[in-house]
Amino acid sequence: MKSLYSVNRQFKFGSFIYDYNLLRQDRKTLSLTVTPDLNICVKTPNNADDERIELFLRRKWLWLEKQLKFFGKYKRKKYQREYISGESFHYLGRQHRLIVKNGSENKVAFIRGILSVLTIGLVSDGEYNKALIEMWIEERISKIFNERFEVVKKRFDYKKMPKLGIREMKRRWGSFLNKKKVLLNPKLIHMPKDCIDYVITHELCHMRYKNHDKKFFALLYEKYPKWQKTKEKLEEIGALIL
C-alpha cells in the first residue's frame, strides 16, 4: 500500500490547536488515532481534500479531546513486565488482573475475570510465570482464531477456501497471500472477537478483489456491514494496549 506522511499539519478548533500526522493511503475512509504518547494520526484516502479532512476532524473533535485528556492523565512510562500478581493483561478486548499462586501443577485459566496462574515454582519467578502464560496464550490464539475463521468463512461461497496462518506483523493485523493463506497477527488475541472477525472478513474479500477498489468495499459492506465502526474500535484499542 503506497502512503505518504505529511508532518506538522495543524487542526484549529476554537481556541484549540492540534499538531497531527497526515497519512494518505489507498483507502476509502478517514480514521483518527491517538497513541498513548499523545501523537495524533489522521489516515485519509489519497484524493481527500483539505475540506473533507477539516470536516472529519471537526466531527471527531470531542472524541479527540477526550482521548488526549485520558492519555495525558494516565500517561506513564513503559515498564518491564514482571509477570507477578497485580499486573494486568488484555485478552479478547478486556483487561484482566493477574494472580499467581502455588499449586500442585502448572495451570493458567480465567476465573471470574482474573487471569489465574498456578505454578509449581516460586510465585516470584517472573520468567517461569511468563513461560506459562505465553504457552497458554499460544493455545488460545490457535483455538480462538480457528473458531472465528470457521464462523466467518461461512459468509463466503468460495469453492476453495484459503488456509489460516499466524504471523507476527509490525504494521498489519492481517494479510492475504496469493489465494492460498490468510495470515493473522497473534496480537489480535488482545482484541474483541468482532475485531478478529472484521480482519478475517477483510482478508477473505481479497480472495476476490486484490485492490481496495469500489468492488472490494462493496463486498466488504455486504459481508460485514458494520466494518467501519469495528475498524475504528480496532485502531483505538490497538493504540491503547499495543
Backbone as CSV, one residue per row, in Angstrom:
resi,resn,N_x,N_y,N_z,CA_x,CA_y,CA_z,C_x,C_y,C_z
1,MET,0.835,-1.183,0.000,0.000,0.000,0.000,0.879,1.246,0.000
2,LYS,0.734,2.104,-0.984,1.516,3.312,-1.047,0.953,4.334,-0.069
3,SER,1.860,5.028,0.639,1.403,6.017,1.600,2.449,7.112,1.715
4,LEU,2.017,8.261,2.235,2.910,9.398,2.361,2.563,10.171,3.616
5,TYR,3.516,10.372,4.492,3.296,11.152,5.698,3.491,12.638,5.392
6,SER,2.602,13.455,5.868,2.767,14.902,5.828,2.835,15.372,7.264
7,VAL,4.014,15.752,7.713,4.249,16.027,9.126,3.933,17.489,9.455
8,ASN,3.579,17.745,10.709,3.373,19.090,11.244,2.169,19.824,10.648
9,ARG,1.148,19.083,10.288,-0.099,19.731,9.923,-0.827,20.122,11.188
10,GLN,-1.686,21.112,11.089,-2.399,21.589,12.264,-3.901,21.636,12.025
11,PHE,-4.626,21.364,13.091,-6.078,21.479,13.080,-6.460,22.462,14.178
12,LYS,-7.225,23.510,13.825,-7.640,24.516,14.796,-9.146,24.427,14.981
13,PHE,-9.545,24.403,16.248,-10.964,24.363,16.577,-11.186,25.258,17.784
14,GLY,-11.746,26.440,17.549,-11.887,27.407,18.631,-10.522,27.842,19.115
15,SER,-10.300,27.697,20.415,-9.005,28.075,20.986,-8.013,26.920,21.008
16,PHE,-8.432,25.751,20.471,-7.572,24.563,20.490,-6.783,24.456,19.182
17,ILE,-5.530,24.066,19.317,-4.674,23.831,18.154,-4.010,22.472,18.331
18,TYR,-4.155,21.615,17.334,-3.601,20.267,17.397,-2.615,20.047,16.246
19,ASP,-1.438,19.550,16.568,-0.499,19.092,15.540,-0.763,17.616,15.277
20,TYR,-0.748,17.225,14.020,-1.009,15.819,13.710,-0.256,15.387,12.463
21,ASN,-0.088,14.086,12.332,0.497,13.497,11.129,-0.628,13.087,10.192
22,LEU,-0.480,13.401,8.927,-1.456,13.007,7.916,-0.867,11.883,7.084
23,LEU,-1.563,10.750,7.065,-1.103,9.586,6.318,-2.091,9.310,5.202
24,ARG,-1.677,9.537,3.959,-2.529,9.266,2.803,-2.294,7.834,2.342
25,GLN,-3.397,7.114,2.100,-3.310,5.711,1.725,-4.328,5.384,0.642
26,ASP,-4.143,4.205,0.064,-5.119,3.687,-0.889,-6.278,3.102,-0.090
27,ARG,-7.188,3.981,0.350,-8.301,3.592,1.193,-9.500,4.473,0.857
28,LYS,-10.681,4.115,1.378,-11.896,4.861,1.068,-12.341,5.779,2.201
29,THR,-11.964,5.454,3.421,-12.468,6.189,4.575,-11.352,6.915,5.308
30,LEU,-11.765,7.812,6.206,-10.820,8.513,7.069,-10.857,7.902,8.459
31,SER,-9.732,7.888,9.135,-9.679,7.401,10.508,-8.765,8.299,11.324
32,LEU,-9.007,8.293,12.627,-8.255,9.129,13.546,-7.796,8.286,14.724
33,THR,-6.516,8.337,15.043,-5.995,7.604,16.192,-5.132,8.525,17.049
34,VAL,-5.157,8.241,18.345,-4.300,8.937,19.305,-3.530,7.880,20.070
35,THR,-2.220,7.974,20.083,-1.395,6.992,20.770,-1.159,7.424,22.214
36,PRO,-0.769,6.497,23.089,-0.535,6.847,24.495,0.500,7.942,24.708
37,ASP,1.405,8.157,23.737,2.378,9.238,23.875,1.870,10.541,23.254
38,LEU,0.538,10.602,23.026,-0.169,11.812,22.606,0.104,12.215,21.163
39,ASN,0.542,11.306,20.342,0.675,11.579,18.911,-0.657,11.346,18.216
40,ILE,-1.005,12.254,17.305,-2.271,12.189,16.579,-1.989,11.830,15.128
41,CYS,-2.717,10.847,14.618,-2.538,10.437,13.225,-3.899,10.398,12.531
42,VAL,-3.976,11.033,11.374,-5.174,11.002,10.539,-4.829,10.245,9.259
43,LYS,-5.560,9.167,8.997,-5.381,8.399,7.778,-6.497,8.760,6.807
44,THR,-6.126,9.092,5.582,-7.121,9.532,4.607,-6.899,8.850,3.259
45,PRO,-7.927,8.844,2.408,-7.723,8.394,1.026,-6.751,9.336,0.326
46,ASN,-6.098,8.840,-0.678,-5.115,9.654,-1.388,-5.715,10.934,-1.979
47,ASN,-6.988,10.874,-2.362,-7.600,12.021,-3.034,-8.425,12.906,-2.114
48,ALA,-8.352,12.694,-0.797,-9.123,13.513,0.143,-8.574,14.938,0.170
49,ASP,-9.470,15.929,-0.011,-9.013,17.314,0.009,-9.049,17.872,1.434
50,ASP,-8.505,19.073,1.603,-8.398,19.669,2.938,-9.758,19.900,3.570
51,GLU,-10.763,20.233,2.764,-12.094,20.487,3.306,-12.684,19.224,3.926
52,ARG,-12.514,18.104,3.243,-13.030,16.844,3.771,-12.324,16.468,5.061
53,ILE,-11.010,16.666,5.104,-10.237,16.361,6.311,-10.656,17.262,7.459
54,GLU,-10.860,18.552,7.169,-11.259,19.506,8.193,-12.624,19.152,8.784
55,LEU,-13.585,18.802,7.933,-14.914,18.424,8.407,-14.860,17.159,9.251
56,PHE,-14.008,16.209,8.829,-13.851,14.974,9.589,-13.308,15.254,10.982
57,LEU,-12.299,16.111,11.077,-11.701,16.430,12.368,-12.672,17.199,13.259
58,ARG,-13.492,18.037,12.659,-14.491,18.760,13.452,-15.509,17.798,14.063
59,ARG,-15.897,16.792,13.289,-16.838,15.804,13.801,-16.209,14.959,14.906
60,LYS,-14.903,14.768,14.823,-14.192,13.928,15.780,-13.595,14.730,16.939
61,TRP,-13.864,16.031,16.977,-13.177,16.891,17.942,-13.400,16.447,19.378
62,LEU,-14.643,16.154,19.763,-14.930,15.792,21.150,-14.216,14.495,21.531
63,TRP,-14.249,13.499,20.641,-13.553,12.235,20.908,-12.051,12.475,21.022
64,LEU,-11.516,13.324,20.132,-10.085,13.625,20.152,-9.687,14.258,21.474
65,GLU,-10.469,15.223,21.948,-10.151,15.904,23.192,-10.206,14.946,24.389
66,LYS,-11.191,14.033,24.378,-11.304,13.058,25.456,-10.103,12.119,25.477
67,GLN,-9.662,11.673,24.274,-8.511,10.778,24.206,-7.237,11.466,24.697
68,LEU,-7.047,12.709,24.305,-5.859,13.443,24.724,-5.853,13.655,26.241
69,LYS,-7.022,13.960,26.805,-7.104,14.147,28.257,-6.850,12.831,28.988
70,PHE,-7.405,11.754,28.419,-7.227,10.444,29.051,-5.757,10.053,29.094
71,PHE,-5.097,10.131,27.944,-3.690,9.728,27.899,-2.815,10.716,28.674
72,GLY,-3.201,11.990,28.669,-2.442,12.975,29.414,-2.515,12.734,30.907
73,LYS,-3.661,12.233,31.381,-3.856,11.986,32.806,-3.203,10.702,33.258
74,TYR,-3.306,9.674,32.395,-2.839,8.359,32.810,-1.534,7.937,32.139
75,LYS,-0.936,8.865,31.443,0.317,8.549,30.755,1.360,8.089,31.774
76,ARG,2.027,7.029,31.459,3.053,6.517,32.354,4.196,5.931,31.530
77,LYS,5.325,5.865,32.142,6.482,5.327,31.452,6.331,3.824,31.262
78,LYS,6.887,3.361,30.148,6.839,1.923,29.906,7.698,1.204,30.951
79,TYR,7.226,0.060,31.381,7.971,-0.688,32.379,8.154,-2.117,31.893
80,GLN,9.116,-2.761,32.482,9.380,-4.151,32.142,8.400,-5.032,32.905
81,ARG,7.569,-5.756,32.177,6.586,-6.613,32.841,7.302,-7.672,33.661
82,GLU,6.806,-7.868,34.896,7.461,-8.797,35.812,6.736,-10.137,35.918
83,TYR,5.508,-10.205,35.415,4.713,-11.443,35.449,4.499,-11.935,36.874
84,ILE,4.046,-10.999,37.720,3.724,-11.317,39.098,2.321,-10.806,39.409
85,SER,1.771,-11.239,40.523,0.416,-10.843,40.913,0.271,-9.324,40.951
86,GLY,-0.881,-8.875,40.459,-1.178,-7.450,40.476,-1.086,-6.792,39.129
87,GLU,-0.339,-7.380,38.194,-0.252,-6.822,36.852,-1.550,-7.114,36.091
88,SER,-1.721,-6.440,34.958,-2.933,-6.642,34.177,-2.588,-7.084,32.760
89,PHE,-3.493,-7.857,32.170,-3.322,-8.359,30.817,-4.619,-8.165,30.037
90,HIS,-4.469,-7.825,28.757,-5.628,-7.714,27.883,-5.841,-9.026,27.138
91,TYR,-7.091,-9.444,27.107,-7.446,-10.669,26.397,-8.851,-10.503,25.845
92,LEU,-8.982,-10.649,24.530,-10.260,-10.508,23.830,-10.976,-9.209,24.192
93,GLY,-10.199,-8.131,24.235,-10.773,-6.802,24.395,-10.998,-6.348,25.818
94,ARG,-10.672,-7.176,26.796,-10.881,-6.801,28.188,-9.576,-6.903,28.978
95,GLN,-9.509,-6.087,30.015,-8.330,-6.088,30.869,-8.579,-6.996,32.072
96,HIS,-7.617,-7.875,32.339,-7.765,-8.847,33.414,-6.578,-8.759,34.372
97,ARG,-6.864,-8.903,35.632,-5.815,-8.869,36.652,-5.135,-10.228,36.749
98,LEU,-3.824,-10.203,36.919,-3.042,-11.429,37.047,-2.859,-11.792,38.520
99,ILE,-3.168,-13.035,38.854,-2.928,-13.575,40.195,-2.090,-14.848,40.053
100,VAL,-0.969,-14.904,40.734,-0.080,-16.070,40.694,-0.083,-16.745,42.052
101,LYS,-0.360,-18.056,42.065,-0.387,-18.823,43.304,0.359,-20.142,43.121
102,ASN,0.798,-20.702,44.218,1.416,-22.033,44.177,0.339,-23.094,43.989
103,GLY,0.697,-24.155,43.254,-0.228,-25.247,43.032,0.506,-26.557,42.856
104,SER,-0.249,-27.636,42.782,0.357,-28.955,42.608,0.696,-29.232,41.145
105,GLU,0.251,-28.312,40.252,0.537,-28.433,38.821,0.595,-27.040,38.209
106,ASN,1.196,-26.961,37.015,1.212,-25.695,36.295,-0.098,-25.549,35.527
107,LYS,-0.785,-24.426,35.734,-2.064,-24.239,35.082,-2.385,-22.757,34.954
108,VAL,-2.905,-22.367,33.779,-3.338,-20.987,33.547,-4.798,-21.029,33.129
109,ALA,-5.616,-20.158,33.739,-7.041,-20.159,33.410,-7.666,-18.837,33.827
110,PHE,-8.854,-18.557,33.257,-9.639,-17.408,33.690,-10.610,-17.852,34.765
111,ILE,-10.628,-17.127,35.864,-11.573,-17.407,36.939,-12.222,-16.091,37.337
112,ARG,-13.484,-15.900,36.928,-14.243,-14.695,37.259,-13.493,-13.423,36.866
113,GLY,-13.024,-13.387,35.651,-12.356,-12.195,35.139,-10.924,-12.023,35.573
114,ILE,-10.375,-12.993,36.269,-8.980,-12.937,36.728,-8.151,-13.950,35.950
115,LEU,-6.977,-13.530,35.487,-6.044,-14.450,34.852,-5.278,-15.146,35.964
116,SER,-5.630,-16.384,36.229,-5.064,-17.133,37.351,-3.958,-18.068,36.871
117,VAL,-2.815,-17.959,37.515,-1.671,-18.820,37.197,-1.326,-19.646,38.427
118,LEU,-1.415,-20.963,38.278,-0.934,-21.875,39.316,0.430,-22.388,38.875
119,THR,1.384,-22.366,39.772,2.741,-22.751,39.411,3.356,-23.655,40.472
120,ILE,4.139,-24.614,40.003,4.869,-25.472,40.931,6.185,-24.808,41.340
121,GLY,6.501,-23.692,40.672,7.717,-22.962,41.013,7.430,-21.869,42.031
122,LEU,8.338,-20.912,42.134,8.150,-19.787,43.031,7.199,-18.779,42.392
123,VAL,6.279,-18.245,43.179,5.340,-17.266,42.618,6.062,-15.999,42.165
124,SER,7.253,-15.776,42.685,8.030,-14.587,42.323,8.937,-14.807,41.119
125,ASP,8.920,-16.035,40.564,9.771,-16.351,39.408,9.095,-15.851,38.136
126,GLY,9.357,-14.601,37.793,8.711,-13.977,36.644,8.955,-14.687,35.331
127,GLU,10.168,-15.177,35.124,10.492,-15.850,33.866,9.685,-17.138,33.708
128,TYR,9.533,-17.855,34.794,8.758,-19.109,34.761,7.284,-18.801,34.526
129,ASN,6.777,-17.791,35.219,5.386,-17.388,35.034,5.136,-16.922,33.600
130,LYS,6.094,-16.186,33.059,5.985,-15.703,31.690,5.870,-16.862,30.709
131,ALA,6.692,-17.887,30.907,6.662,-19.051,30.018,5.304,-19.748,30.078
132,LEU,4.745,-19.856,31.271,3.435,-20.495,31.429,2.347,-19.697,30.710
133,ILE,2.377,-18.380,30.888,1.367,-17.520,30.265,1.489,-17.539,28.749
134,GLU,2.722,-17.483,28.244,2.914,-17.455,26.800,2.468,-18.762,26.141
135,MET,2.696,-19.899,26.814,2.214,-21.168,26.282,0.687,-21.202,26.249
136,TRP,0.089,-20.662,27.288,-1.366,-20.613,27.352,-1.932,-19.697,26.262
137,ILE,-1.284,-18.525,26.069,-1.724,-17.578,25.041,-1.638,-18.206,23.654
138,GLU,-0.567,-18.951,23.396,-0.416,-19.608,22.096,-1.559,-20.590,21.846
139,GLU,-1.934,-21.318,22.877,-3.056,-22.254,22.748,-4.358,-21.512,22.464
140,ARG,-4.570,-20.394,23.161,-5.792,-19.614,22.960,-5.825,-18.977,21.579
141,ILE,-4.678,-18.522,21.100,-4.605,-17.944,19.761,-5.056,-18.966,18.727
142,SER,-4.509,-20.165,18.797,-4.864,-21.215,17.849,-6.352,-21.548,17.937
143,LYS,-6.858,-21.702,19.140,-8.255,-22.090,19.332,-9.214,-20.994,18.866
144,ILE,-9.022,-19.767,19.354,-9.934,-18.666,19.047,-9.880,-18.292,17.577
145,PHE,-8.680,-18.177,17.010,-8.559,-17.782,15.605,-9.216,-18.806,14.689
146,ASN,-9.005,-20.078,14.968,-9.630,-21.119,14.138,-11.143,-21.116,14.287
147,GLU,-11.629,-20.882,15.495,-13.072,-20.801,15.707,-13.672,-19.651,14.915
148,ARG,-13.053,-18.484,14.979,-13.591,-17.318,14.277,-13.470,-17.492,12.763
149,PHE,-12.399,-18.121,12.314,-12.220,-18.353,10.884,-13.328,-19.264,10.349
150,GLU,-13.674,-20.290,11.117,-14.740,-21.201,10.709,-16.077,-20.481,10.625
151,VAL,-16.315,-19.556,11.534,-17.568,-18.798,11.527,-17.621,-17.847,10.336
152,VAL,-16.554,-17.081,10.142,-16.553,-16.038,9.111,-16.564,-16.619,7.705
153,LYS,-15.853,-17.686,7.481,-15.746,-18.213,6.122,-17.087,-18.698,5.576
154,LYS,-18.055,-18.953,6.454,-19.375,-19.380,6.004,-20.124,-18.258,5.285
155,ARG,-19.652,-17.027,5.431,-20.271,-15.904,4.746,-19.887,-15.852,3.269
156,PHE,-18.891,-16.631,2.893,-18.387,-16.610,1.526,-18.720,-17.924,0.819
157,ASP,-18.859,-17.845,-0.491,-19.217,-19.026,-1.279,-18.053,-19.530,-2.122
158,TYR,-16.836,-19.325,-1.639,-15.667,-19.771,-2.383,-15.639,-21.296,-2.461
159,LYS,-15.316,-21.806,-3.632,-15.219,-23.256,-3.795,-14.026,-23.812,-3.028
160,LYS,-12.953,-23.045,-3.035,-11.760,-23.469,-2.312,-11.353,-22.367,-1.351
161,MET,-11.309,-22.674,-0.075,-11.026,-21.681,0.950,-9.535,-21.681,1.303
162,PRO,-8.947,-20.493,1.439,-7.532,-20.442,1.834,-7.334,-20.971,3.249
163,LYS,-6.107,-21.348,3.552,-5.786,-21.836,4.887,-5.527,-20.654,5.821
164,LEU,-5.593,-20.921,7.093,-5.342,-19.893,8.100,-3.941,-20.054,8.663
165,GLY,-3.215,-18.937,8.752,-1.884,-18.949,9.332,-1.726,-17.813,10.332
166,ILE,-0.707,-17.889,11.146,-0.434,-16.869,12.159,0.991,-16.370,11.978
167,ARG,1.128,-15.060,11.935,2.464,-14.481,11.740,2.530,-13.119,12.402
168,GLU,3.603,-12.852,13.116,3.791,-11.537,13.715,4.062,-10.513,12.625
169,MET,3.351,-9.390,12.693,3.494,-8.313,11.724,3.527,-6.983,12.470
170,LYS,4.429,-6.105,12.071,4.591,-4.843,12.775,3.478,-3.852,12.460
171,ARG,2.998,-3.840,11.224,2.074,-2.787,10.812,0.738,-3.309,10.290
172,ARG,0.499,-4.590,10.360,-0.744,-5.140,9.840,-1.389,-6.070,10.854
173,TRP,-2.720,-6.077,10.830,-3.460,-7.035,11.640,-3.658,-8.343,10.889
174,GLY,-3.628,-8.253,9.572,-3.815,-9.451,8.762,-3.214,-9.266,7.385
175,SER,-3.117,-10.371,6.646,-2.563,-10.325,5.299,-3.115,-11.501,4.502
176,PHE,-3.157,-11.323,3.173,-3.675,-12.364,2.297,-2.592,-12.749,1.297
177,LEU,-2.298,-14.040,1.211,-1.189,-14.498,0.374,-1.681,-15.344,-0.796
178,ASN,-1.749,-14.742,-1.961,-1.932,-15.466,-3.223,-3.041,-16.518,-3.226
179,LYS,-4.167,-16.176,-2.655,-5.334,-17.064,-2.646,-5.073,-18.403,-1.943
180,LYS,-4.011,-18.441,-1.175,-3.661,-19.695,-0.512,-3.736,-19.621,1.008
181,LYS,-3.531,-18.414,1.575,-3.463,-18.349,3.032,-3.860,-16.970,3.538
182,VAL,-4.626,-16.967,4.616,-4.938,-15.756,5.360,-4.061,-15.757,6.608
183,LEU,-3.296,-14.701,6.792,-2.421,-14.579,7.954,-3.029,-13.610,8.952
184,LEU,-2.990,-13.965,10.229,-3.467,-13.099,11.289,-2.330,-12.787,12.248
185,ASN,-2.296,-11.547,12.693,-1.318,-11.114,13.684,-1.704,-11.702,15.041
186,PRO,-0.806,-12.394,15.727,-1.158,-13.005,17.019,-1.627,-11.992,18.055
187,LYS,-1.275,-10.716,17.889,-1.706,-9.700,18.839,-3.208,-9.453,18.786
188,LEU,-3.863,-9.984,17.761,-5.321,-9.876,17.700,-6.000,-10.577,18.865
189,ILE,-5.288,-11.453,19.558,-5.872,-12.150,20.701,-6.225,-11.156,21.808
190,HIS,-5.630,-9.966,21.764,-5.945,-8.936,22.751,-7.235,-8.193,22.402
191,MET,-7.740,-8.393,21.183,-8.874,-7.626,20.679,-10.203,-8.364,20.851
192,PRO,-11.324,-7.617,20.856,-12.637,-8.271,20.905,-12.840,-9.177,19.697
193,LYS,-13.719,-10.144,19.839,-13.947,-11.106,18.763,-14.478,-10.453,17.494
194,ASP,-15.272,-9.386,17.633,-15.787,-8.750,16.421,-14.662,-8.106,15.613
195,CYS,-13.606,-7.659,16.295,-12.441,-7.110,15.584,-11.696,-8.221,14.840
196,ILE,-11.585,-9.385,15.468,-10.956,-10.526,14.803,-11.764,-10.913,13.580
197,ASP,-13.092,-10.931,13.724,-13.972,-11.271,12.600,-13.820,-10.274,11.459
198,TYR,-13.697,-8.989,11.809,-13.529,-7.974,10.769,-12.251,-8.203,9.971
199,VAL,-11.151,-8.468,10.665,-9.869,-8.674,9.974,-9.954,-9.897,9.056
200,ILE,-10.547,-10.980,9.539,-10.692,-12.180,8.708,-11.555,-11.881,7.492
201,THR,-12.666,-11.170,7.701,-13.550,-10.814,6.594,-12.820,-9.968,5.566
202,HIS,-12.084,-8.984,6.045,-11.314,-8.106,5.153,-10.361,-8.919,4.271
203,GLU,-9.632,-9.825,4.896,-8.657,-10.602,4.127,-9.342,-11.575,3.173
204,LEU,-10.474,-12.149,3.559,-11.177,-13.062,2.653,-11.781,-12.317,1.465
205,CYS,-12.090,-11.038,1.637,-12.566,-10.238,0.498,-11.473,-10.090,-0.552
206,HIS,-10.219,-10.140,-0.105,-9.102,-10.061,-1.057,-8.994,-11.327,-1.905
207,MET,-9.675,-12.354,-1.517,-9.711,-13.575,-2.322,-10.336,-13.267,-3.684
208,ARG,-11.292,-12.336,-3.684,-11.981,-11.970,-4.925,-11.413,-10.707,-5.548
209,TYR,-11.058,-9.736,-4.706,-10.555,-8.459,-5.219,-9.239,-8.106,-4.535
210,LYS,-8.210,-8.000,-5.323,-6.870,-7.758,-4.787,-6.727,-6.366,-4.208
211,ASN,-7.237,-5.362,-4.914,-7.045,-3.973,-4.512,-8.230,-3.448,-3.710
212,HIS,-7.995,-2.355,-3.001,-9.056,-1.712,-2.244,-9.840,-0.767,-3.154
213,ASP,-10.542,-1.335,-4.107,-11.330,-0.536,-5.035,-12.803,-0.591,-4.646
214,LYS,-13.673,-0.019,-5.472,-15.099,0.039,-5.161,-15.703,-1.348,-5.016
215,LYS,-15.282,-2.268,-5.860,-15.826,-3.627,-5.793,-15.434,-4.307,-4.485
216,PHE,-14.205,-4.063,-4.058,-13.744,-4.648,-2.793,-14.596,-4.153,-1.629
217,PHE,-14.792,-2.841,-1.550,-15.538,-2.288,-0.431,-17.020,-2.634,-0.502
218,ALA,-17.540,-2.810,-1.707,-18.928,-3.262,-1.845,-19.082,-4.665,-1.260
219,LEU,-18.114,-5.523,-1.521,-18.131,-6.877,-0.972,-17.955,-6.849,0.537
220,LEU,-17.067,-5.987,1.022,-16.838,-5.874,2.459,-18.105,-5.409,3.174
221,TYR,-18.803,-4.424,2.589,-20.071,-3.967,3.163,-21.098,-5.094,3.190
222,GLU,-21.099,-5.889,2.155,-22.052,-6.995,2.079,-21.773,-8.041,3.163
223,LYS,-20.518,-8.381,3.351,-20.149,-9.445,4.287,-20.037,-8.966,5.735
224,TYR,-19.748,-7.661,5.903,-19.588,-7.120,7.261,-20.068,-5.670,7.264
225,PRO,-21.385,-5.442,7.336,-21.961,-4.096,7.206,-21.412,-3.065,8.190
226,LYS,-21.015,-3.492,9.385,-20.534,-2.550,10.398,-19.008,-2.486,10.450
227,TRP,-18.368,-2.747,9.317,-16.918,-2.865,9.321,-16.221,-1.561,9.720
228,GLN,-16.788,-0.406,9.354,-16.114,0.855,9.647,-16.022,1.117,11.149
229,LYS,-17.129,0.905,11.866,-17.117,1.107,13.317,-16.193,0.107,14.000
230,THR,-16.209,-1.122,13.497,-15.346,-2.145,14.089,-13.884,-1.830,13.829
231,LYS,-13.592,-1.332,12.643,-12.216,-0.958,12.307,-11.729,0.177,13.201
232,GLU,-12.589,1.154,13.453,-12.218,2.254,14.336,-11.933,1.746,15.747
233,LYS,-12.762,0.811,16.214,-12.548,0.234,17.540,-11.223,-0.519,17.585
234,LEU,-10.921,-1.244,16.546,-9.664,-1.979,16.466,-8.475,-1.028,16.567
235,GLU,-8.533,0.082,15.851,-7.433,1.042,15.869,-7.313,1.736,17.223
236,GLU,-8.469,2.041,17.831,-8.439,2.719,19.131,-7.870,1.815,20.223
237,ILE,-8.339,0.572,20.263,-7.843,-0.354,21.279,-6.385,-0.693,21.010
238,GLY,-6.037,-0.851,19.737,-4.663,-1.165,19.380,-3.707,-0.073,19.817
239,ALA,-4.120,1.170,19.668,-3.255,2.297,20.090,-3.109,2.333,21.601
240,LEU,-4.108,1.802,22.309,-4.095,1.866,23.764,-3.241,0.783,24.402
241,ILE,-3.290,-0.438,23.839,-2.680,-1.562,24.555,-1.465,-2.159,23.878
242,LEU,-1.185,-1.811,22.602,-0.064,-2.457,21.916,1.185,-1.601,21.926
